[in-house]
Amino acid sequence: MNDRSARPKRVLHIVSGMNRGGAETMIMNMYRHADRSRVQFDFISHREETCDYDPEIISLGGRVFYVPSIGTAGLLSYIKRIRDVLIEKGPFSAVHAHTDFQTGFAALAAKLAGVPVRICHSHNTAWKPNPRFMDAVQLRLFRRLMFACSTALCACGQDAGRFLFGGKKMSKNAVHLLQNGIDLARFQEANSRSKAGMRKRFGIRENALVIGHVGRFFEQKNHPFLLELAGSLKKTGTPFQAVFAGDGPLRKQIEEQAARLGLEDEVLFLGVVEDVPSLMRTFDVFVMPSLFEGLPLVLVEAQASGLPCVVSDTITKETDLGLGLLKRVSLGAGFDRWAEEIGRAQQAEQPAWPDIESALAARGYDAKANLTRLMDLYSISLAEGQ
């Protein structure tokens, strides 16, 4: 059949760029499980260069359209360009914007283009490390636009919803919580592999405490703290290796800082790693000292790998799967306290996979189950004959 009814429904996701971040990985986890004969994902990216997931998107039948960011294109041009994509490349059943406080402008463009479902999604609990009074005023204005132009609001967790949409919307249950789901089968398989074999594959030391971190090199991830912590551990004579996976604009700066601190032998920079479940298998402890987060998917992935995690208390308690693996510590507690907690975490007993799987499913981190909820938000039925 060649009629329009036989074609898959198309959903347009609006992102900064489809590099390996929590929100982007969450989208891809659901995209991979979707029946693409019935629904297809397309993307507007603000990055002109090819991003990590772009080739896979295209291989799955999706499209990636480049639209410059508001800061580059200007506000009116930005709205017009998104509207033009929607009209010229559509029809689209839904638009799903993942750019936090800018999502209202994407929803406005979709409303002008006549798209029936328009979703604004919050993935963070803060805008910047030290917001000013005028930032709060600006955010209130942005909220009004989101509320006026969207048909649904989404958040990865309670704290992220309160940040972007306000407490009133959360108290009225006006925000759909859609946790950052993962592919459970990949972690089950990786957890059965040999740790020594995985360390050899990634070039990681076998006879050392391996402290792992996976994240983009942005200010909020607080990589300088991790390096100072590594320097403190080195002074104690503890045999260890700190492994950083990821890329980003601050990576070169962090590598230079590691060299200045004399940590070339203790710190390993892997760059972007596609097989995160296998990489997690190489770590002894996962450490995440972020300044702020939404609901970091990588922290869910670490617990799915049975890893003890030492994280900053700026990260929401919602990330705790109840497996006894998560310890939250103040960034002001000092490096000795962090080192002490890492030492304790190393001794933690790894939970069995059935317990991990049960905790993930109960808290909404199964990507397959979340896909069904997402399709309901899009008003797209995946049932035969509909």
C-alpha positions as a Markdown table, in Angstrom:
| # | Residue | x | y | z |
|---|---|---|---|---|
| 1 | Met | 0.0 | 0.0 | 0.0 |
| 2 | Asn | 1.2 | 3.5 | -0.8 |
| 3 | Asp | -1.5 | 5.6 | 0.9 |
| 4 | Arg | -0.6 | 7.8 | 3.8 |
| 5 | Ser | -2.3 | 5.6 | 6.3 |
| 6 | Ala | 0.2 | 2.8 | 5.7 |
| 7 | Arg | 3.2 | 5.1 | 6.6 |
| 8 | Pro | 4.6 | 5.3 | 10.1 |
| 9 | Lys | 3.6 | 8.2 | 12.3 |
| 10 | Arg | 6.5 | 10.6 | 12.7 |
| 11 | Val | 7.6 | 12.3 | 15.9 |
| 12 | Leu | 10.1 | 15.2 | 15.9 |
| 13 | His | 12.4 | 15.4 | 18.9 |
| 14 | Ile | 14.2 | 18.7 | 19.4 |
| 15 | Val | 17.6 | 18.4 | 21.1 |
| 16 | Ser | 20.8 | 20.3 | 21.4 |
| 17 | Gly | 22.6 | 17.5 | 19.7 |
| 18 | Met | 22.4 | 13.7 | 19.8 |
| 19 | Asn | 25.6 | 13.1 | 21.6 |
| 20 | Arg | 25.8 | 10.5 | 24.4 |
| 21 | Gly | 24.0 | 12.2 | 27.3 |
| 22 | Gly | 21.3 | 11.0 | 29.6 |
| 23 | Ala | 18.3 | 12.4 | 27.7 |
| 24 | Glu | 19.7 | 11.4 | 24.4 |
| 25 | Thr | 20.4 | 7.8 | 25.5 |
| 26 | Met | 16.9 | 7.6 | 27.0 |
| 27 | Ile | 15.4 | 8.6 | 23.6 |
| 28 | Met | 17.6 | 6.1 | 21.8 |
| 29 | Asn | 16.7 | 3.3 | 24.2 |
| 30 | Met | 13.0 | 3.8 | 23.4 |
| 31 | Tyr | 13.6 | 4.4 | 19.7 |
| 32 | Arg | 15.4 | 1.0 | 19.3 |
| 33 | His | 12.5 | -0.8 | 20.9 |
| 34 | Ala | 9.8 | 1.0 | 18.8 |
| 35 | Asp | 8.0 | -0.8 | 15.9 |
| 36 | Arg | 9.4 | 1.6 | 13.3 |
| 37 | Ser | 6.8 | 0.4 | 10.7 |
| 38 | Arg | 4.3 | 2.3 | 12.9 |
| 39 | Val | 6.3 | 5.1 | 14.4 |
| 40 | Gln | 9.5 | 6.9 | 13.4 |
| 41 | Phe | 11.6 | 9.4 | 15.2 |
| 42 | Asp | 13.1 | 12.4 | 13.5 |
| 43 | Phe | 15.4 | 15.0 | 15.2 |
| 44 | Ile | 16.2 | 18.7 | 15.0 |
| 45 | Ser | 19.7 | 19.2 | 16.2 |
| 46 | His | 21.4 | 22.5 | 17.1 |
| 47 | Arg | 24.8 | 21.0 | 16.2 |
| 48 | Glu | 25.9 | 21.2 | 12.6 |
| 49 | Glu | 28.5 | 18.5 | 13.0 |
| 50 | Thr | 27.7 | 14.8 | 13.1 |
| 51 | Cys | 26.8 | 13.8 | 16.7 |
| 52 | Asp | 27.4 | 10.4 | 18.3 |
| 53 | Tyr | 23.9 | 8.9 | 17.6 |
| 54 | Asp | 23.3 | 10.5 | 14.2 |
| 55 | Pro | 24.5 | 7.5 | 12.1 |
| 56 | Glu | 22.4 | 5.1 | 14.1 |
| 57 | Ile | 19.3 | 7.3 | 13.8 |
| 58 | Ile | 19.7 | 7.4 | 10.0 |
| 59 | Ser | 20.3 | 3.6 | 9.9 |
| 60 | Leu | 17.0 | 3.2 | 11.8 |
| 61 | Gly | 15.1 | 5.3 | 9.2 |
| 62 | Gly | 15.1 | 8.6 | 11.1 |
| 63 | Arg | 16.2 | 12.0 | 9.8 |
| 64 | Val | 18.3 | 14.7 | 11.4 |
| 65 | Phe | 17.6 | 18.3 | 10.5 |
| 66 | Tyr | 20.0 | 21.1 | 11.5 |
| 67 | Val | 18.6 | 24.3 | 13.0 |
| 68 | Pro | 20.9 | 26.8 | 14.7 |
| 69 | Ser | 20.4 | 27.5 | 18.3 |
| 70 | Ile | 18.5 | 30.6 | 19.5 |
| 71 | Gly | 21.9 | 32.2 | 20.4 |
| 72 | Thr | 23.1 | 31.7 | 16.9 |
| 73 | Ala | 20.0 | 32.2 | 14.8 |
| 74 | Gly | 18.1 | 34.7 | 16.9 |
| 75 | Leu | 14.7 | 34.1 | 18.5 |
| 76 | Leu | 12.3 | 34.9 | 15.6 |
| 77 | Ser | 14.5 | 33.0 | 13.0 |
| 78 | Tyr | 14.7 | 30.0 | 15.4 |
| 79 | Ile | 11.0 | 29.7 | 15.7 |
| 80 | Lys | 10.5 | 30.2 | 11.9 |
| 81 | Arg | 13.1 | 27.6 | 11.0 |
| 82 | Ile | 11.5 | 24.9 | 13.3 |
| 83 | Arg | 8.1 | 25.8 | 11.8 |
| 84 | Asp | 9.5 | 25.4 | 8.3 |
| 85 | Val | 10.9 | 21.9 | 9.1 |
| 86 | Leu | 7.6 | 20.9 | 10.5 |
| 87 | Ile | 5.7 | 22.0 | 7.5 |
| 88 | Glu | 8.1 | 21.0 | 4.8 |
| 89 | Lys | 9.2 | 17.6 | 6.2 |
| 90 | Gly | 5.9 | 16.5 | 7.9 |
| 91 | Pro | 3.3 | 15.7 | 8.6 |
| 92 | Phe | 4.3 | 15.1 | 12.3 |
| 93 | Ser | 2.0 | 13.6 | 14.9 |
| 94 | Ala | 4.0 | 15.1 | 17.8 |
| 95 | Val | 6.8 | 17.4 | 18.7 |
| 96 | His | 8.9 | 16.5 | 21.8 |
| 97 | Ala | 11.3 | 19.3 | 22.9 |
| 98 | His | 14.2 | 18.3 | 25.3 |
| 99 | Thr | 16.0 | 21.7 | 25.5 |
| 100 | Asp | 14.7 | 22.6 | 29.0 |
| 101 | Phe | 13.9 | 26.3 | 29.3 |
| 102 | Gln | 13.9 | 26.8 | 25.5 |
| 103 | Thr | 11.2 | 24.2 | 25.0 |
| 104 | Gly | 8.5 | 26.8 | 25.0 |
| 105 | Phe | 9.8 | 28.3 | 21.7 |
| 106 | Ala | 9.8 | 24.9 | 20.1 |
| 107 | Ala | 6.3 | 24.3 | 21.3 |
| 108 | Leu | 5.2 | 27.7 | 19.9 |
| 109 | Ala | 6.7 | 26.8 | 16.5 |
| 110 | Ala | 4.9 | 23.4 | 16.5 |
| 111 | Lys | 1.6 | 25.2 | 17.5 |
| 112 | Leu | 2.0 | 27.6 | 14.5 |
| 113 | Ala | 2.6 | 24.6 | 12.3 |
| 114 | Gly | -0.5 | 22.9 | 13.5 |
| 115 | Val | 1.1 | 19.9 | 15.2 |
| 116 | Pro | -1.5 | 18.4 | 17.5 |
| 117 | Val | 0.8 | 17.0 | 20.3 |
| 118 | Arg | 3.5 | 19.3 | 21.7 |
| 119 | Ile | 5.6 | 18.2 | 24.7 |
| 120 | Cys | 8.0 | 20.2 | 26.8 |
| 121 | His | 10.4 | 17.9 | 28.8 |
| 122 | Ser | 12.6 | 18.8 | 31.8 |
| 123 | His | 15.9 | 17.0 | 32.1 |
| 124 | Asn | 17.7 | 19.1 | 34.7 |
| 125 | Thr | 17.2 | 20.5 | 38.3 |
| 126 | Ala | 19.1 | 23.8 | 37.6 |
| 127 | Trp | 19.8 | 26.2 | 34.8 |
| 128 | Lys | 23.3 | 27.1 | 35.8 |
| 129 | Pro | 25.6 | 26.6 | 38.9 |
| 130 | Asn | 25.0 | 30.1 | 40.3 |
| 131 | Pro | 21.7 | 31.5 | 39.0 |
| 132 | Arg | 21.0 | 35.2 | 39.5 |
| 133 | Phe | 17.7 | 37.0 | 40.4 |
| 134 | Met | 17.1 | 37.9 | 36.7 |
| 135 | Asp | 17.6 | 34.3 | 35.7 |
| 136 | Ala | 14.6 | 33.3 | 37.9 |
| 137 | Val | 12.5 | 36.1 | 36.4 |
| 138 | Gln | 13.4 | 35.0 | 32.9 |
| 139 | Leu | 12.5 | 31.4 | 33.8 |
| 140 | Arg | 9.1 | 32.5 | 35.0 |
| 141 | Leu | 8.5 | 34.1 | 31.6 |
| 142 | Phe | 9.6 | 31.0 | 29.8 |
| 143 | Arg | 7.2 | 28.9 | 31.9 |
| 144 | Arg | 4.3 | 31.0 | 30.7 |
| 145 | Leu | 5.2 | 30.2 | 27.1 |
| 146 | Met | 5.6 | 26.5 | 27.8 |
| 147 | Phe | 2.2 | 26.4 | 29.5 |
| 148 | Ala | 0.5 | 28.3 | 26.7 |
| 149 | Cys | 1.9 | 26.3 | 23.8 |
| 150 | Ser | 2.4 | 22.7 | 25.0 |
| 151 | Thr | -0.2 | 20.0 | 25.3 |
| 152 | Ala | 1.8 | 18.0 | 27.9 |
| 153 | Leu | 4.7 | 18.5 | 30.3 |
| 154 | Cys | 7.2 | 15.8 | 31.0 |
| 155 | Ala | 10.1 | 15.5 | 33.5 |
| 156 | Cys | 12.6 | 12.8 | 34.3 |
| 157 | Gly | 11.9 | 13.2 | 38.0 |
| 158 | Gln | 10.2 | 15.2 | 40.7 |
| 159 | Asp | 13.0 | 17.7 | 41.2 |
| 160 | Ala | 13.4 | 18.3 | 37.5 |
| 161 | Gly | 9.7 | 18.9 | 37.2 |
| 162 | Arg | 9.7 | 21.4 | 40.0 |
| 163 | Phe | 12.7 | 23.3 | 38.6 |
| 164 | Leu | 11.3 | 23.9 | 35.1 |
| 165 | Phe | 7.5 | 23.9 | 35.7 |
| 166 | Gly | 7.2 | 25.0 | 39.3 |
| 167 | Gly | 5.8 | 23.5 | 42.4 |
| 168 | Lys | 2.1 | 24.2 | 41.6 |
| 169 | Lys | 2.2 | 22.1 | 38.4 |
| 170 | Met | 3.8 | 19.2 | 40.3 |
| 171 | Ser | 1.3 | 19.4 | 43.2 |
| 172 | Lys | -1.5 | 19.3 | 40.7 |
| 173 | Asn | 0.0 | 16.2 | 39.0 |
| 174 | Ala | 0.1 | 18.2 | 35.8 |
| 175 | Val | 3.6 | 16.9 | 34.9 |
| 176 | His | 4.1 | 13.4 | 33.5 |
| 177 | Leu | 7.1 | 11.6 | 35.1 |
| 178 | Leu | 9.0 | 9.6 | 32.4 |
| 179 | Gln | 12.1 | 8.2 | 34.0 |
| 180 | Asn | 15.2 | 7.7 | 31.9 |
| 181 | Gly | 14.7 | 4.0 | 31.0 |
| 182 | Ile | 17.5 | 1.6 | 30.1 |
| 183 | Asp | 17.7 | -1.7 | 28.1 |
| 184 | Leu | 17.7 | -4.2 | 31.0 |
| 185 | Ala | 18.8 | -7.1 | 28.8 |
| 186 | Arg | 22.1 | -5.4 | 27.9 |
| 187 | Phe | 23.0 | -5.0 | 31.6 |
| 188 | Gln | 22.0 | -8.5 | 32.5 |
| 189 | Glu | 24.3 | -9.8 | 29.8 |
| 190 | Ala | 27.2 | -7.5 | 30.7 |
| 191 | Asn | 27.0 | -8.4 | 34.4 |
| 192 | Ser | 27.7 | -12.0 | 33.6 |
| 193 | Arg | 31.1 | -11.2 | 32.0 |
| 194 | Ser | 34.5 | -11.5 | 33.5 |
| 195 | Lys | 35.7 | -8.3 | 35.1 |
| 196 | Ala | 39.3 | -9.1 | 34.3 |
| 197 | Gly | 38.5 | -9.7 | 30.6 |
| 198 | Met | 36.6 | -6.4 | 30.4 |
| 199 | Arg | 39.5 | -4.5 | 32.0 |
| 200 | Lys | 41.9 | -5.9 | 29.5 |
| 201 | Arg | 39.6 | -4.9 | 26.6 |
| 202 | Phe | 39.5 | -1.3 | 27.8 |
| 203 | Gly | 43.2 | -1.1 | 28.8 |
| 204 | Ile | 42.4 | -0.7 | 32.5 |
| 205 | Arg | 44.6 | -2.0 | 35.3 |
| 206 | Glu | 43.7 | -5.3 | 36.8 |
| 207 | Asn | 45.3 | -5.0 | 40.3 |
| 208 | Ala | 44.0 | -1.6 | 41.4 |
| 209 | Leu | 41.0 | 0.1 | 42.8 |
| 210 | Val | 39.2 | 1.4 | 39.7 |
| 211 | Ile | 37.1 | 4.5 | 40.2 |
| 212 | Gly | 34.9 | 5.1 | 37.3 |
| 213 | His | 33.0 | 8.1 | 35.9 |
| 214 | Val | 31.0 | 8.5 | 32.7 |
| 215 | Gly | 29.8 | 11.9 | 31.6 |
| 216 | Arg | 30.1 | 14.8 | 29.2 |
| 217 | Phe | 32.9 | 17.3 | 30.0 |
| 218 | Phe | 30.7 | 20.2 | 31.0 |
| 219 | Glu | 30.9 | 22.4 | 34.1 |
| 220 | Gln | 28.0 | 20.8 | 35.9 |
| 221 | Lys | 29.8 | 17.4 | 36.0 |
| 222 | Asn | 32.6 | 18.9 | 38.2 |
| 223 | His | 35.5 | 17.0 | 36.7 |
| 224 | Pro | 38.1 | 19.3 | 38.6 |
| 225 | Phe | 36.8 | 17.9 | 41.8 |
| 226 | Leu | 37.4 | 14.3 | 40.6 |
| 227 | Leu | 41.0 | 15.2 | 39.8 |
| 228 | Glu | 41.6 | 16.8 | 43.2 |
| 229 | Leu | 40.1 | 13.7 | 44.7 |
| 230 | Ala | 42.5 | 11.5 | 42.7 |
| 231 | Gly | 45.4 | 13.6 | 43.8 |
| 232 | Ser | 44.3 | 13.2 | 47.5 |
| 233 | Leu | 44.1 | 9.4 | 47.0 |
| 234 | Lys | 47.5 | 9.3 | 45.4 |
| 235 | Lys | 49.0 | 10.9 | 48.5 |
| 236 | Thr | 47.7 | 8.0 | 50.7 |
| 237 | Gly | 49.6 | 5.5 | 48.5 |
| 238 | Thr | 46.4 | 3.7 | 47.5 |
| 239 | Pro | 46.9 | 1.8 | 44.3 |
| 240 | Phe | 44.1 | 3.1 | 42.1 |
| 241 | Gln | 43.1 | 4.2 | 38.6 |
| 242 | Ala | 40.5 | 6.8 | 37.8 |
| 243 | Val | 38.8 | 6.2 | 34.5 |
| 244 | Phe | 36.9 | 9.0 | 32.7 |
| 245 | Ala | 34.6 | 8.1 | 29.8 |
| 246 | Gly | 33.0 | 10.8 | 27.6 |
| 247 | Asp | 33.9 | 13.9 | 25.6 |
| 248 | Gly | 32.9 | 17.5 | 25.5 |
| 249 | Pro | 34.2 | 21.1 | 25.4 |
| 250 | Leu | 36.1 | 20.9 | 28.7 |
| 251 | Arg | 37.9 | 17.6 | 28.0 |
| 252 | Lys | 41.2 | 19.2 | 26.9 |
| 253 | Gln | 41.2 | 21.5 | 29.9 |
| 254 | Ile | 40.7 | 18.6 | 32.3 |
| 255 | Glu | 43.4 | 16.5 | 30.6 |
| 256 | Glu | 45.8 | 19.5 | 31.1 |
| 257 | Gln | 44.8 | 19.8 | 34.7 |
| 258 | Ala | 45.5 | 16.1 | 35.2 |
| 259 | Ala | 49.0 | 16.6 | 33.8 |
| 260 | Arg | 49.7 | 19.6 | 36.1 |
| 261 | Leu | 48.7 | 17.5 | 39.1 |
| 262 | Gly | 51.0 | 14.7 | 38.1 |
| 263 | Leu | 48.2 | 12.2 | 37.5 |
| 264 | Glu | 49.1 | 10.9 | 34.1 |
| 265 | Asp | 49.6 | 7.4 | 35.4 |
| 266 | Glu | 46.5 | 7.4 | 37.6 |
| 267 | Val | 43.9 | 8.9 | 35.3 |
| 268 | Leu | 42.7 | 7.3 | 32.0 |
| 269 | Phe | 40.7 | 9.2 | 29.5 |
| 270 | Leu | 38.8 | 6.8 | 27.2 |
| 271 | Gly | 36.7 | 9.3 | 25.2 |
| 272 | Val | 33.2 | 8.2 | 24.0 |
| 273 | Val | 32.5 | 4.6 | 24.8 |
| 274 | Glu | 29.6 | 2.9 | 23.0 |
| 275 | Asp | 29.3 | -0.2 | 25.2 |
| 276 | Val | 28.6 | 1.4 | 28.6 |
| 277 | Pro | 27.3 | -1.8 | 30.2 |
| 278 | Ser | 30.6 | -3.5 | 29.5 |
| 279 | Leu | 32.6 | -0.5 | 30.7 |
| 280 | Met | 30.7 | -0.4 | 34.0 |
| 281 | Arg | 31.7 | -4.0 | 34.5 |
| 282 | Thr | 35.4 | -2.8 | 34.8 |
| 283 | Phe | 34.7 | -0.4 | 37.7 |
| 284 | Asp | 34.9 | -1.0 | 41.4 |
| 285 | Val | 33.2 | 2.2 | 42.4 |
| 286 | Phe | 31.3 | 4.8 | 40.4 |
| 287 | Val | 31.8 | 8.4 | 41.5 |
| 288 | Met | 29.7 | 11.4 | 40.5 |
| 289 | Pro | 30.4 | 14.8 | 42.2 |
| 290 | Ser | 28.0 | 16.9 | 39.9 |
| 291 | Leu | 27.1 | 20.5 | 40.8 |
| 292 | Phe | 23.6 | 19.8 | 39.7 |
| 293 | Glu | 21.7 | 17.2 | 37.6 |
| 294 | Gly | 18.2 | 16.2 | 36.5 |
| 295 | Leu | 18.0 | 12.4 | 37.0 |
| 296 | Pro | 21.2 | 11.2 | 35.6 |
| 297 | Leu | 20.8 | 8.0 | 33.5 |
| 298 | Val | 24.4 | 7.0 | 34.0 |
| 299 | Leu | 23.7 | 6.7 | 37.7 |
| 300 | Val | 20.9 | 4.3 | 37.0 |
| 301 | Glu | 23.1 | 2.4 | 34.7 |
| 302 | Ala | 25.8 | 2.1 | 37.4 |
| 303 | Gln | 23.4 | 0.6 | 39.8 |
| 304 | Ala | 22.0 | -1.7 | 37.1 |
| 305 | Ser | 25.6 | -2.9 | 36.9 |
| 306 | Gly | 25.6 | -3.6 | 40.6 |
| 307 | Leu | 28.2 | -0.8 | 41.3 |
| 308 | Pro | 28.4 | 1.0 | 44.6 |
| 309 | Cys | 28.1 | 4.7 | 43.9 |
| 310 | Val | 29.5 | 7.7 | 45.8 |
| 311 | Val | 27.8 | 10.9 | 44.6 |
| 312 | Ser | 27.2 | 14.5 | 45.6 |
| 313 | Asp | 24.2 | 15.4 | 47.7 |
| 314 | Thr | 23.1 | 17.8 | 45.0 |
| 315 | Ile | 21.9 | 14.8 | 43.0 |
| 316 | Thr | 18.3 | 13.9 | 43.7 |
| 317 | Lys | 17.5 | 11.0 | 46.1 |
| 318 | Glu | 15.2 | 9.7 | 43.3 |
| 319 | Thr | 18.2 | 8.1 | 41.8 |
| 320 | Asp | 18.5 | 5.6 | 44.6 |
| 321 | Leu | 17.2 | 2.2 | 43.5 |
| 322 | Gly | 17.0 | 1.0 | 47.1 |
| 323 | Leu | 19.7 | -1.6 | 46.6 |
| 324 | Gly | 22.1 | -0.2 | 49.2 |
| 325 | Leu | 24.5 | 1.0 | 46.5 |
| 326 | Leu | 24.2 | 4.8 | 46.7 |
| 327 | Lys | 25.9 | 7.1 | 49.1 |
| 328 | Arg | 25.4 | 10.8 | 48.9 |
| 329 | Val | 28.1 | 13.1 | 50.2 |
| 330 | Ser | 28.4 | 16.9 | 50.5 |
| 331 | Leu | 30.9 | 18.5 | 48.1 |
| 332 | Gly | 32.0 | 20.5 | 51.1 |
| 333 | Ala | 32.8 | 17.4 | 53.2 |
| 334 | Gly | 36.4 | 17.3 | 52.1 |
| 335 | Phe | 38.4 | 14.9 | 50.0 |
| 336 | Asp | 39.3 | 12.7 | 53.0 |
| 337 | Arg | 35.6 | 12.0 | 53.6 |
| 338 | Trp | 35.1 | 11.2 | 49.9 |
| 339 | Ala | 38.1 | 8.9 | 49.9 |
| 340 | Glu | 36.7 | 7.2 | 53.1 |
| 341 | Glu | 33.3 | 6.6 | 51.5 |
| 342 | Ile | 34.9 | 5.2 | 48.4 |
| 343 | Gly | 36.9 | 2.8 | 50.5 |
| 344 | Arg | 33.7 | 1.7 | 52.3 |
| 345 | Ala | 31.8 | 1.4 | 49.0 |
| 346 | Gln | 34.4 | -0.9 | 47.6 |
| 347 | Gln | 33.5 | -3.4 | 50.3 |
| 348 | Ala | 29.8 | -3.4 | 49.4 |
| 349 | Glu | 28.2 | -6.7 | 48.4 |
| 350 | Gln | 26.9 | -6.7 | 44.8 |
| 351 | Pro | 23.2 | -7.5 | 44.6 |
| 352 | Ala | 21.9 | -10.4 | 42.5 |
| 353 | Trp | 20.5 | -9.6 | 39.1 |
| 354 | Pro | 16.9 | -10.5 | 39.9 |
| 355 | Asp | 17.0 | -7.9 | 42.7 |
| 356 | Ile | 18.5 | -5.3 | 40.4 |
| 357 | Glu | 15.9 | -6.1 | 37.6 |
| 358 | Ser | 13.0 | -5.9 | 40.1 |
| 359 | Ala | 14.2 | -2.5 | 41.5 |
| 360 | Leu | 14.6 | -1.0 | 38.0 |
| 361 | Ala | 11.2 | -2.2 | 36.8 |
| 362 | Ala | 9.4 | -1.1 | 40.0 |
| 363 | Arg | 10.9 | 2.5 | 39.7 |
| 364 | Gly | 10.1 | 2.9 | 36.0 |
| 365 | Tyr | 13.5 | 2.4 | 34.4 |
| 366 | Asp | 12.5 | -0.2 | 31.8 |
| 367 | Ala | 12.8 | 1.4 | 28.4 |
| 368 | Lys | 10.3 | -1.0 | 26.8 |
| 369 | Ala | 7.6 | -0.1 | 29.4 |
| 370 | Asn | 8.3 | 3.6 | 29.0 |
| 371 | Leu | 7.9 | 3.4 | 25.3 |
| 372 | Thr | 4.2 | 2.4 | 25.8 |
| 373 | Arg | 3.7 | 5.4 | 28.1 |
| 374 | Leu | 5.4 | 7.7 | 25.6 |
| 375 | Met | 3.2 | 6.5 | 22.8 |
| 376 | Asp | 0.1 | 7.2 | 24.9 |
| 377 | Leu | 1.3 | 10.8 | 25.3 |
| 378 | Tyr | 1.8 | 11.1 | 21.6 |
| 379 | Ser | -1.8 | 9.7 | 21.0 |
| 380 | Ile | -0.2 | 7.0 | 18.8 |
| 381 | Ser | -1.5 | 3.5 | 18.9 |
| 382 | Leu | 0.9 | 0.6 | 18.1 |
| 383 | Ala | -1.9 | -1.9 | 18.0 |
| 384 | Glu | -2.6 | -3.8 | 14.8 |
| 385 | Gly | -5.1 | -2.2 | 12.6 |
| 386 | Gln | -5.0 | 1.2 | 14.3 |
